[in-house]
Amino acid sequence: MSSQFVSTESYIVSKELAGAVNAAVTLEKPLLIKGEPGTGKTRLAEELANSLDTPLFRWHIKSTTKAQQGLYEYDAVSRLRDSQLGSDKVHDISNYIKPGKLWQAFTHSKRPVLLIDEIDKADIEFPNDLLHELDQMEFHVYETGEHIRAAQRPIVIITSNNEKELPDAFLRRCFFHYIRFPDAETLAAIVQVHYPDIQPRLLTHALEVFFDLREAPGLKKKPSTSELLDWLKLLLAEDMKPEELQQAHAKGGLMPMFGALLKNEQDVSLVEKLAFMARRQG
């Protein structure tokens, strides 16, 4: 990488995270990023690709995803159908091989960024099944006899929401970084990137509400950075005055447009209960 990855006008990144990206690139190891949902793990890969002016290949992992799909898929059903129809395509098996995201990244003319997003969603064996391919940056296509080797090592970003423990053998091959939740100062800077014209007092009161909510004991799902941005967008659309938000906060209970911050009925009930208890004690 010709230059170091740093914050930009449109994306705020901590020094620790920037250092982790640059270290992983230098070591040519996958960067494993963990952190709460909504802390910008996926956005990191997008911004890195933008900063390098290079393609981003996204492989979004689901519970049913298999490692083989990242390499290639062989469509035997289509080949059988074409054989029954007498198509000349059946004589070339490569017509039924669909390259996966790793294959596409390995063979791209420019060093790309490869995002393996939410790897912890897959089966526990999924990371182990990719050990060789990510380590050696090569794999064999059994149906055609081809050997696919990366012309240049892609920059690999792997994200996890920590839903499952990842195997030690896989972890050894990665550079690891945990994205800590931003402090108030960093969060304010992030908000100002998205809403540069927001009133400072409204932002101050909104952050007080937000951090008080995150610290509520027993909350099932803490609101994230992305949810804060959604909430502020609604407050700005409603032309919410700083004084109105401050008064609502002082009363306790549910904030205006609370559905952007609280995403289940248990947390809504908890906030209402905590406000009721606080009023009784007051």
C-alpha positions as CSV (number, residue, x, y, z in Angstrom):
1,M,0.0,0.0,0.0
2,S,1.6,3.3,-1.1
3,S,0.1,5.4,1.7
4,Q,-1.2,4.8,5.2
5,F,-4.9,4.4,5.9
6,V,-6.3,7.3,7.9
7,S,-9.5,9.2,8.6
8,T,-11.0,11.2,5.7
9,E,-13.6,14.0,5.5
10,S,-16.3,11.4,5.2
11,Y,-15.1,8.6,7.5
12,I,-13.7,8.9,11.0
13,V,-11.4,6.1,12.1
14,S,-9.5,5.8,15.4
15,K,-5.7,5.7,15.4
16,E,-5.9,2.1,16.8
17,L,-8.1,0.9,13.9
18,A,-6.0,2.7,11.3
19,G,-2.9,1.1,12.8
20,A,-4.5,-2.3,12.6
21,V,-5.4,-1.9,8.9
22,N,-1.9,-0.8,8.1
23,A,-0.3,-3.6,10.1
24,A,-2.5,-6.2,8.4
25,V,-1.6,-4.9,5.0
26,T,2.1,-4.8,5.8
27,L,2.0,-8.4,7.2
28,E,-0.2,-9.6,4.3
29,K,-2.6,-11.2,6.8
30,P,-6.4,-11.1,6.9
31,L,-7.7,-8.4,9.2
32,L,-10.3,-9.8,11.6
33,I,-12.5,-7.1,12.9
34,K,-14.9,-7.6,15.8
35,G,-17.2,-5.2,17.5
36,E,-20.8,-4.4,18.3
37,P,-23.2,-4.4,15.3
38,G,-23.4,-0.9,13.9
39,T,-19.9,0.2,14.7
40,G,-18.8,0.5,11.0
41,K,-17.0,-2.9,10.4
42,T,-18.4,-3.3,6.9
43,R,-18.0,0.4,6.2
44,L,-14.3,0.0,6.9
45,A,-13.8,-2.3,3.9
46,E,-15.7,0.1,1.7
47,E,-13.6,3.1,2.8
48,L,-10.4,1.2,2.5
49,A,-11.2,0.2,-1.1
50,N,-12.2,3.9,-1.9
51,S,-8.9,5.2,-0.4
52,L,-6.9,2.8,-2.6
53,D,-9.1,3.3,-5.6
54,T,-9.5,-0.4,-6.0
55,P,-12.4,-2.8,-6.4
56,L,-14.2,-4.3,-3.3
57,F,-15.4,-7.9,-3.5
58,R,-18.1,-8.5,-0.8
59,W,-18.9,-12.0,0.4
60,H,-21.8,-11.7,2.9
61,I,-21.9,-14.8,5.0
62,K,-25.2,-16.5,6.0
63,S,-26.0,-19.5,8.2
64,T,-26.3,-21.7,5.0
65,T,-23.1,-20.4,3.4
66,K,-20.4,-23.0,2.6
67,A,-16.7,-22.2,2.1
68,Q,-16.8,-23.8,-1.4
69,Q,-19.1,-21.1,-2.6
70,G,-16.4,-18.5,-2.1
71,L,-14.2,-20.5,-4.5
72,Y,-16.6,-21.6,-7.1
73,E,-19.8,-23.5,-7.7
74,Y,-20.4,-26.2,-10.2
75,D,-23.9,-26.2,-11.7
76,A,-24.4,-30.0,-12.4
77,V,-28.2,-29.6,-12.8
78,S,-27.8,-27.1,-15.7
79,R,-25.3,-29.4,-17.4
80,L,-27.6,-32.4,-17.1
81,R,-30.5,-30.4,-18.5
82,D,-28.4,-29.1,-21.4
83,S,-27.2,-32.7,-22.1
84,Q,-30.9,-33.9,-22.3
85,L,-31.6,-31.0,-24.7
86,G,-28.6,-31.9,-26.9
87,S,-26.7,-28.6,-26.3
88,D,-23.1,-28.3,-27.5
89,K,-22.3,-26.4,-24.2
90,V,-22.0,-29.7,-22.3
91,H,-18.7,-30.6,-24.0
92,D,-17.0,-27.7,-22.1
93,I,-17.5,-28.2,-18.4
94,S,-16.2,-24.7,-17.7
95,N,-19.5,-23.4,-18.9
96,Y,-21.0,-24.6,-15.7
97,I,-18.3,-23.3,-13.3
98,K,-19.3,-20.1,-11.5
99,P,-16.3,-18.3,-9.9
100,G,-16.9,-17.2,-6.3
101,K,-15.7,-14.0,-4.6
102,L,-12.3,-15.5,-3.7
103,W,-11.7,-16.5,-7.3
104,Q,-12.8,-13.1,-8.6
105,A,-10.5,-11.3,-6.1
106,F,-7.5,-13.6,-6.8
107,T,-7.7,-13.0,-10.6
108,H,-8.4,-9.3,-10.6
109,S,-5.8,-7.2,-12.5
110,K,-5.5,-4.7,-9.6
111,R,-5.0,-5.7,-5.9
112,P,-8.5,-5.6,-4.5
113,V,-10.1,-5.5,-1.1
114,L,-12.0,-8.8,-0.2
115,L,-14.6,-8.4,2.5
116,I,-15.8,-11.6,4.2
117,D,-18.7,-10.1,6.2
118,E,-20.1,-11.7,9.4
119,I,-18.0,-14.9,9.3
120,D,-19.5,-16.0,12.6
121,K,-22.9,-16.5,11.0
122,A,-21.7,-19.6,9.2
123,D,-21.1,-23.2,10.5
124,I,-18.3,-23.6,13.0
125,E,-16.2,-25.5,10.4
126,F,-16.5,-22.7,7.8
127,P,-13.3,-20.8,8.9
128,N,-11.3,-24.0,9.0
129,D,-12.4,-24.8,5.5
130,L,-10.8,-21.6,4.2
131,L,-7.5,-21.9,6.1
132,H,-5.4,-23.1,3.1
133,E,-7.0,-20.7,0.6
134,L,-6.5,-17.6,2.7
135,D,-3.1,-18.6,3.8
136,Q,-1.7,-19.8,0.4
137,M,-4.0,-17.7,-1.8
138,E,-4.6,-20.5,-4.1
139,F,-7.0,-23.4,-4.8
140,H,-7.7,-26.2,-7.2
141,V,-10.8,-26.6,-9.5
142,Y,-11.3,-30.3,-9.6
143,E,-13.9,-30.3,-12.4
144,T,-11.5,-28.6,-14.9
145,G,-8.1,-29.3,-13.5
146,E,-7.3,-25.6,-13.2
147,H,-5.1,-24.2,-10.4
148,I,-6.2,-20.7,-9.4
149,R,-3.4,-18.7,-7.7
150,A,-3.7,-15.0,-6.7
151,A,-1.7,-12.8,-9.0
152,Q,-1.3,-10.5,-6.0
153,R,-2.6,-11.0,-2.5
154,P,-6.0,-9.3,-2.0
155,I,-6.4,-7.2,1.2
156,V,-8.7,-9.3,3.2
157,I,-11.1,-7.8,5.8
158,I,-13.1,-10.3,7.9
159,T,-15.8,-9.1,10.2
160,S,-17.5,-10.9,13.1
161,N,-20.2,-9.9,15.6
162,N,-18.8,-12.4,18.1
163,E,-21.8,-14.7,17.8
164,K,-19.5,-17.8,17.7
165,E,-15.9,-18.4,18.8
166,L,-13.6,-18.8,15.8
167,P,-11.0,-21.7,15.7
168,D,-7.5,-21.0,17.0
169,A,-5.9,-22.2,13.8
170,F,-7.9,-19.5,11.9
171,L,-7.2,-16.8,14.5
172,R,-3.4,-17.5,14.2
173,R,-3.5,-16.5,10.6
174,C,-5.3,-13.2,11.2
175,F,-4.3,-9.8,12.6
176,F,-7.0,-9.0,15.1
177,H,-8.7,-5.7,16.2
178,Y,-11.7,-5.1,18.3
179,I,-13.6,-1.8,17.5
180,R,-14.4,-0.3,20.9
181,F,-17.5,1.8,21.0
182,P,-16.7,5.5,20.2
183,D,-16.4,7.9,23.1
184,A,-18.6,11.1,23.0
185,E,-15.9,13.2,21.3
186,T,-15.4,10.6,18.5
187,L,-19.1,10.1,18.1
188,A,-19.7,13.8,17.8
189,A,-17.1,14.0,15.0
190,I,-18.8,11.1,13.2
191,V,-22.2,12.8,13.5
192,Q,-20.8,16.1,12.2
193,V,-19.5,14.2,9.1
194,H,-23.1,13.1,8.3
195,Y,-24.9,16.2,9.6
196,P,-22.5,19.2,9.4
197,D,-25.2,21.7,10.0
198,I,-26.5,20.2,13.3
199,Q,-26.9,22.6,16.1
200,P,-24.1,22.0,18.7
201,R,-26.6,22.1,21.6
202,L,-28.9,19.6,20.0
203,L,-26.0,17.3,19.4
204,T,-24.8,17.7,23.0
205,H,-28.3,16.8,24.4
206,A,-28.8,14.0,21.9
207,L,-25.4,12.4,22.9
208,E,-26.4,12.7,26.6
209,V,-29.7,10.9,25.9
210,F,-27.9,8.3,23.8
211,F,-25.1,7.4,26.3
212,D,-27.6,7.4,29.2
213,L,-29.7,4.9,27.2
214,R,-26.7,2.7,26.4
215,E,-25.8,2.6,30.1
216,A,-29.3,1.5,31.2
217,P,-28.9,-1.7,33.3
218,G,-30.4,-4.8,31.7
219,L,-30.8,-3.4,28.2
220,K,-31.0,-6.3,25.7
221,K,-29.7,-4.4,22.7
222,K,-27.7,-1.3,23.1
223,P,-28.3,1.3,20.4
224,S,-25.4,1.6,17.9
225,T,-23.7,4.4,16.0
226,S,-25.8,3.7,12.9
227,E,-29.0,3.9,15.1
228,L,-27.9,7.2,16.6
229,L,-27.5,8.6,13.1
230,D,-31.0,7.4,12.1
231,W,-32.4,9.0,15.3
232,L,-30.7,12.3,14.6
233,K,-32.0,12.3,11.0
234,L,-35.5,12.0,12.4
235,L,-35.0,14.7,15.0
236,L,-33.6,17.1,12.3
237,A,-36.6,16.2,10.0
238,E,-38.9,17.1,12.8
239,D,-37.0,20.3,13.5
240,M,-36.5,19.3,17.1
241,K,-35.3,22.2,19.3
242,P,-32.5,21.5,21.8
243,E,-34.7,22.7,24.6
244,E,-37.5,20.2,23.7
245,L,-35.0,17.4,23.7
246,Q,-33.5,18.5,27.0
247,Q,-37.0,18.7,28.6
248,A,-37.9,15.3,27.4
249,H,-34.7,13.9,28.7
250,A,-35.2,15.5,32.1
251,K,-38.7,13.9,32.4
252,G,-37.2,10.5,31.7
253,G,-38.8,7.6,29.9
254,L,-39.1,7.2,26.1
255,M,-37.5,9.8,23.9
256,P,-39.1,11.2,20.8
257,M,-38.7,8.8,17.8
258,F,-37.5,6.1,20.3
259,G,-38.2,3.4,17.7
260,A,-34.9,4.4,16.0
261,L,-32.9,3.5,19.2
262,L,-34.9,0.7,20.9
263,K,-35.5,-2.4,18.7
264,N,-37.5,-4.7,20.9
265,E,-40.4,-4.6,23.3
266,Q,-38.4,-5.8,26.3
267,D,-36.1,-2.7,26.1
268,V,-39.0,-0.3,25.6
269,S,-40.7,-1.8,28.8
270,L,-37.4,-1.6,30.7
271,V,-36.9,2.1,29.9
272,E,-40.5,2.9,30.9
273,K,-40.0,1.0,34.1
274,L,-36.7,2.7,35.0
275,A,-38.3,6.1,34.4
276,F,-41.3,5.2,36.6
277,M,-38.9,4.1,39.4
278,A,-36.9,7.2,39.0
279,R,-40.0,9.4,39.3
280,R,-41.1,7.5,42.4
281,Q,-37.7,8.0,44.1
282,G,-37.7,11.6,43.0
